[in-house]
Amino acid sequence: MQITDGGAGTPCGFVRRRALSAHNGATMRTVVDCGDAGRVVLDEPTQHGGTGEGPTPLQAVLGALCGCVLS
């Protein structure tokens, strides 16, 4: 999966573009490649079928929201 943020709604016509790709190999573990920003591993805990190697997708979303609100 690839997602690109076209920067809709940015002030003064300034356009920011971000692209990332994600692969999970039909498992509960997903590796998100953020380009120059590095990679993030999202995973479910072992009791939910994952390997526990990273934050859950929900934790990642909540963390990203905190980053936006607190910035």
C-alpha positions as CSV (number, residue, x, y, z in Angstrom):
1,M,0.0,0.0,0.0
2,Q,1.2,3.5,-0.8
3,I,-0.2,6.7,0.6
4,T,0.7,10.2,-0.5
5,D,-0.4,13.4,1.4
6,G,-0.9,16.1,-1.2
7,G,-1.1,18.8,1.4
8,A,-4.7,19.8,0.8
9,G,-5.7,22.8,2.9
10,T,-2.2,24.1,3.5
11,P,-1.9,27.8,4.0
12,C,-0.8,30.3,1.3
13,G,-0.8,27.6,-1.4
14,F,2.2,25.9,0.1
15,V,2.1,22.2,-0.8
16,R,3.7,19.6,1.4
17,R,4.1,16.1,0.0
18,R,4.7,13.0,1.9
19,A,4.8,9.4,0.7
20,L,5.2,6.1,2.5
21,S,4.7,2.5,1.8
22,A,3.7,-0.4,4.1
23,H,4.0,-4.2,3.9
24,N,2.7,-6.8,6.2
25,G,3.1,-10.2,4.4
26,A,-0.4,-11.3,5.6
27,T,0.7,-11.1,9.3
28,M,-0.2,-8.9,12.2
29,R,3.2,-7.1,11.9
30,T,3.5,-4.2,9.4
31,V,6.6,-2.4,8.4
32,V,6.0,1.2,7.3
33,D,8.8,2.8,5.2
34,C,8.7,6.5,5.7
35,G,11.6,7.2,3.2
36,D,14.2,9.6,4.7
37,A,12.5,9.5,8.1
38,G,13.2,5.7,8.5
39,R,11.0,2.7,9.1
40,V,8.3,2.0,11.8
41,V,7.3,-1.4,12.8
42,L,3.6,-1.7,13.9
43,D,2.6,-5.0,15.5
44,E,0.0,-6.6,17.7
45,P,0.9,-8.2,21.0
46,T,1.5,-11.9,21.0
47,Q,-1.8,-12.7,22.7
48,H,-3.5,-11.1,19.6
49,G,-1.5,-13.0,17.0
50,G,1.4,-10.5,16.6
51,T,5.0,-10.7,17.7
52,G,5.0,-7.6,20.0
53,E,7.9,-6.0,18.1
54,G,6.4,-2.5,18.0
55,P,3.4,-0.4,19.0
56,T,0.0,-1.4,17.9
57,P,-1.6,0.5,15.0
58,L,-3.9,2.2,17.4
59,Q,-1.0,3.3,19.6
60,A,0.7,4.7,16.6
61,V,-2.3,6.7,15.5
62,L,-2.8,8.1,19.0
63,G,0.9,8.9,19.2
64,A,0.7,10.7,15.9
65,L,-2.3,12.7,17.1
66,C,-0.4,13.7,20.2
67,G,2.4,14.8,18.0
68,C,0.1,17.1,16.1
69,V,-1.8,18.5,19.1
70,L,1.3,19.1,21.2
71,S,3.4,20.6,18.4
